[in-house]
Amino acid sequence: MLATVSSAILVGVEGRPVTVEVHVSNGLPSFTVVGQPDTSCRESRDRVRAALLSSGLAWPQRRVTVNLAPSEVRKHGAGLDLAIAMALLVADGQLPAEAVTGRAFLGELGLDGSLRPVAGAIGMADALAVEEVVVPPGNAGEVGLLARHLVRAPATLAEVVAAVRGERPWPPTPVAGPVPPAPPGPDLADVRGQPVARRALEVAAAGGHHLLMVGPPGAGKTLLAERLPGLLPPLSRDQALEVTRVHSAAGLALPAGGLVERPPFRAPHHTASAVALVGGGSASVRPGEISMAHGGVLFLDELGEFPAAVLDALRQPLEAGWVHIARAGVRAVLPARFLLVAAMNPCPCGERTSPDSCRCSDLQLARYRRRLSGPLLDRFDLRIEVARPDSRALLAAEPGEASSVVRARVAAARAVAAERGVRCNAELTAEQLEHLAPLAPDARDLAERWLSRGLLTGRGLQRLRRVARTLADLDGRDGPLDAEALGTAAHLRVDPSFTVTRLAG
């Protein structure tokens, strides 16, 4: 007898529908899985067998063939266990065929028959064109966010079988109670002094501009970066669903309500590989740190210690907002629109603020300089030097401006950008800049001098204009950008001649 059940797998962060076909026939007892299953899929035989026996159900002592269609897509993960078990019960005559009609099944089976949550359930459920989806209780919250299916969340295989037979009603789906308010994050008021760095954080948050901070250890670079997410506005509903989909696929813990509403903050260690940062894998594609930071902030501390090849892998995602992973057996497009904030020392020893205090050799400086390519540096809209604050600023009793105050100005600037049809000014195209950030004659002459002397690239000029537009929005000004506005924006890029050599002194 043949049975067919709907399910899905995860490719990157998107779901792909899968039809589980089970054929039970006479012959020597066997269990074969075809359709490009990976090891975890092939091992479903033992999990399903133990779960059936633990649930008081019979294991067919006949020839069982499981086909996972379409066969050209490689299947991975244990999320097909429940679908295989239900199709097997129908094919063996233990359940009627209508028990699985119009339903899809997702979930891993424990040996005791329990249903265990799987990563990426929201993405997999989104790919299913059925009215009812049966998932483990741990996935009910995120699947319910789609508001497209009737979600069933039984705890065990026995409960599923009893419900589809009509012997017992479906267990009530867990309903999330009131979500407690998230604890407040680090406040910008904790930062003493650093007026330029605080202004750069505000501009970065308002315009979505990438920020590089260069300074000696103890200057407060990490302290500043950790407070940037608190200046960003909450995610919109569509953005929150997209970020939740990524976090679910990556196996990250979701909030109590299931929906990620705050911009995420990711800070990978400088020993992270290119795959860990960008994403990928051989048999299956998993999101990397840049995708897990989608909609939020990616903080790269000790930027000069990252391998050069890893840093250069960021160049295309920074421009496109997504990354296309291509492997021999799988292809996936992962979202990667994030705000990059990086911090680094001026040299390996970190004390190159004065020639007498630096202990680095010329070879060490040359190796340190090679880590950061010119094209990568050019993608930082804001590049500032962060010096150690003086003792009077550190011991001042007067706190700095609070994050809530700065966040209100950032929200107002973002609202102006939304009226232009973009999320933030960093997304303005070259054509839009000509209308929204035109250069006055004196600003055009200044830009021409910088370009002719090779101190600025065409892309760098566009970034300067976007920063200048953000500064004007924060100040409530409109109209063409003059030389003073362009110069103010350039001041937040250290100076137009900021190059790799500058980093080394």
TAGINOR-V275868 format. One record per pair of residues at least 12 apart in sequence whose C-alpha atoms are under 7 Angstrom apart, sorted by the first residue. I is the first residue (numbers start at 1). J is the second residue. If there is no record, write none. Layout:
{{I | J} {I | J}}
//
This chain:
{{1 | 23} {1 | 24} {1 | 25} {1 | 91} {1 | 92} {2 | 22} {2 | 23} {2 | 24} {2 | 91} {3 | 21} {3 | 22} {3 | 23} {3 | 87} {3 | 90} {3 | 91} {4 | 19} {4 | 20} {4 | 21} {4 | 22} {4 | 87} {5 | 19} {5 | 20} {5 | 21} {5 | 83} {5 | 87} {5 | 100} {5 | 104} {6 | 18} {6 | 19} {6 | 20} {6 | 103} {6 | 104} {6 | 105} {7 | 19} {7 | 20} {7 | 80} {7 | 83} {7 | 104} {7 | 105} {7 | 106} {8 | 124} {9 | 75} {9 | 124} {10 | 120} {10 | 124} {11 | 284} {11 | 285} {11 | 332} {12 | 285} {12 | 286} {12 | 287} {12 | 332} {12 | 333} {12 | 334} {13 | 120} {13 | 123} {13 | 245} {13 | 246} {13 | 249} {13 | 334} {14 | 123} {14 | 124} {15 | 123} {15 | 124} {15 | 126} {15 | 127} {16 | 124} {16 | 127} {17 | 127} {17 | 128} {18 | 68} {18 | 69} {18 | 70} {19 | 68} {19 | 69} {20 | 67} {20 | 68} {20 | 69} {20 | 83} {20 | 84} {21 | 66} {21 | 67} {21 | 68} {21 | 87} {22 | 64} {22 | 65} {22 | 66} {22 | 67} {22 | 87} {22 | 88} {22 | 91} {23 | 64} {23 | 65} {23 | 66} {23 | 91} {24 | 62} {24 | 63} {24 | 64} {24 | 65} {24 | 91} {24 | 92} {25 | 62} {25 | 63} {25 | 64} {26 | 62} {26 | 63} {27 | 62} {27 | 63} {28 | 62} {28 | 63} {29 | 61} {29 | 62} {29 | 63} {30 | 62} {30 | 63} {30 | 64} {31 | 45} {31 | 63} {31 | 64} {31 | 65} {32 | 64} {32 | 65} {32 | 66} {33 | 65} {33 | 66} {33 | 67} {34 | 66} {34 | 67} {34 | 68} {35 | 67} {35 | 68} {35 | 69} {35 | 70} {35 | 71} {36 | 71} {36 | 73} {36 | 74} {36 | 75} {37 | 74} {37 | 75} {37 | 76} {38 | 75} {38 | 76} {40 | 76} {40 | 77} {40 | 78} {41 | 76} {41 | 77} {41 | 78} {44 | 78} {44 | 81} {47 | 109} {47 | 110} {47 | 111} {48 | 81} {48 | 85} {48 | 109} {50 | 111} {50 | 112} {51 | 109} {51 | 110} {51 | 111} {51 | 112} {51 | 113} {52 | 113} {54 | 112} {54 | 113} {55 | 113} {55 | 157} {55 | 158} {60 | 92} {76 | 284} {78 | 108} {79 | 106} {79 | 107} {79 | 108} {79 | 118} {80 | 106} {80 | 107} {80 | 108} {81 | 107} {81 | 108} {81 | 109} {82 | 105} {82 | 106} {82 | 107} {82 | 108} {82 | 109} {83 | 105} {83 | 106} {99 | 164} {99 | 165} {102 | 130} {102 | 131} {102 | 132} {103 | 130} {103 | 131} {103 | 132} {103 | 133} {104 | 130} {104 | 132} {104 | 133} {104 | 134} {105 | 133} {105 | 134} {105 | 135} {106 | 134} {106 | 135} {107 | 135} {107 | 136} {113 | 156} {113 | 157} {114 | 155} {114 | 156} {114 | 157} {115 | 136} {115 | 155} {115 | 156} {115 | 157} {116 | 136} {117 | 136} {117 | 138} {117 | 139} {119 | 248} {119 | 249} {119 | 250} {119 | 251} {120 | 245} {120 | 248} {120 | 249} {121 | 139} {121 | 143} {122 | 142} {122 | 143} {122 | 245} {123 | 245} {125 | 143} {131 | 149} {131 | 150} {132 | 149} {132 | 150} {132 | 151} {133 | 149} {133 | 150} {133 | 151} {133 | 152} {134 | 151} {134 | 152} {134 | 153} {135 | 152} {135 | 153} {136 | 153} {136 | 154} {136 | 155} {137 | 153} {137 | 154} {137 | 155} {137 | 174} {140 | 153} {140 | 174} {141 | 258} {142 | 258} {152 | 173} {153 | 173} {154 | 171} {176 | 257} {179 | 256} {179 | 257} {185 | 230} {186 | 226} {186 | 227} {187 | 227} {187 | 402} {187 | 403} {188 | 227} {188 | 400} {188 | 401} {188 | 402} {188 | 403} {189 | 399} {189 | 400} {189 | 401} {189 | 402} {189 | 403} {190 | 399} {190 | 400} {191 | 400} {192 | 393} {192 | 394} {192 | 399} {192 | 400} {193 | 389} {193 | 393} {194 | 389} {197 | 386} {200 | 492} {201 | 228} {202 | 406} {202 | 410} {203 | 470} {203 | 471} {205 | 228} {205 | 231} {205 | 232} {205 | 410} {206 | 410} {206 | 413} {206 | 414} {206 | 470} {207 | 424} {207 | 425} {207 | 426} {207 | 470} {208 | 339} {208 | 424} {208 | 425} {208 | 426} {209 | 339} {209 | 381} {209 | 382} {209 | 426} {210 | 339} {210 | 340} {210 | 341} {210 | 380} {210 | 381} {210 | 382} {211 | 340} {211 | 341} {211 | 342} {211 | 380} {211 | 381} {211 | 382} {211 | 383} {212 | 341} {212 | 342} {212 | 343} {212 | 380} {212 | 382} {212 | 383} {212 | 384} {213 | 342} {213 | 343} {213 | 344} {213 | 383} {213 | 384} {213 | 385} {213 | 386} {214 | 343} {214 | 344} {214 | 345} {214 | 346} {214 | 384} {214 | 385} {214 | 386} {215 | 344} {215 | 345} {215 | 346} {215 | 385} {215 | 386} {215 | 387} {216 | 345} {216 | 346} {216 | 350} {216 | 351} {216 | 387} {217 | 345} {217 | 350} {218 | 388} {219 | 386} {219 | 387} {219 | 388} {219 | 389} {221 | 343} {225 | 341} {229 | 263} {229 | 265} {229 | 296} {229 | 297} {230 | 403} {231 | 403} {231 | 406} {231 | 407} {232 | 407} {233 | 411} {234 | 261} {234 | 262} {234 | 263} {235 | 261} {235 | 262} {235 | 263} {239 | 295} {240 | 259} {240 | 260} {240 | 261} {241 | 259} {243 | 260} {243 | 294} {243 | 295} {244 | 259} {244 | 260} {246 | 291} {246 | 292} {247 | 292} {250 | 286} {250 | 287} {263 | 295} {263 | 296} {264 | 293} {264 | 295} {264 | 296} {264 | 297} {265 | 293} {265 | 296} {265 | 297} {265 | 298} {266 | 289} {266 | 293} {266 | 297} {266 | 298} {266 | 299} {267 | 298} {267 | 299} {267 | 300} {268 | 300} {270 | 302} {270 | 305} {270 | 306} {271 | 306} {273 | 310} {274 | 310} {275 | 288} {276 | 288} {276 | 289} {277 | 289} {277 | 290} {278 | 290} {280 | 325} {282 | 327} {283 | 329} {284 | 330} {287 | 334} {290 | 336} {291 | 334} {291 | 335} {291 | 336} {293 | 338} {294 | 335} {294 | 336} {294 | 337} {294 | 338} {295 | 337} {295 | 338} {296 | 338} {296 | 339} {297 | 338} {297 | 339} {297 | 340} {298 | 338} {298 | 339} {298 | 340} {298 | 341} {299 | 340} {299 | 341} {299 | 342} {300 | 341} {300 | 342} {300 | 343} {301 | 342} {301 | 343} {301 | 344} {302 | 343} {302 | 344} {302 | 345} {303 | 342} {303 | 343} {303 | 344} {304 | 344} {304 | 368} {304 | 371} {307 | 371} {308 | 371} {308 | 372} {312 | 376} {315 | 376} {317 | 336} {321 | 335} {321 | 336} {321 | 337} {322 | 334} {322 | 335} {322 | 336} {322 | 337} {323 | 335} {323 | 336} {346 | 503} {346 | 504} {347 | 365} {347 | 368} {347 | 504} {348 | 360} {348 | 368} {365 | 504} {369 | 500} {369 | 501} {369 | 504} {372 | 500} {374 | 499} {374 | 500} {378 | 460} {381 | 463} {381 | 464} {381 | 493} {382 | 492} {382 | 493} {383 | 492} {383 | 493} {383 | 494} {384 | 492} {384 | 493} {384 | 494} {385 | 494} {409 | 474} {413 | 473} {413 | 474} {425 | 466} {425 | 470} {426 | 466} {437 | 465} {437 | 469} {437 | 480} {437 | 481} {438 | 480} {438 | 481} {439 | 480} {439 | 481} {439 | 482} {440 | 480} {440 | 481} {440 | 482} {442 | 482} {442 | 483} {443 | 481} {443 | 482} {443 | 483} {443 | 486} {446 | 483} {455 | 496} {455 | 497} {456 | 496} {464 | 486} {464 | 489} {464 | 490} {465 | 486} {467 | 489} {468 | 485} {468 | 486} {468 | 489}}
//
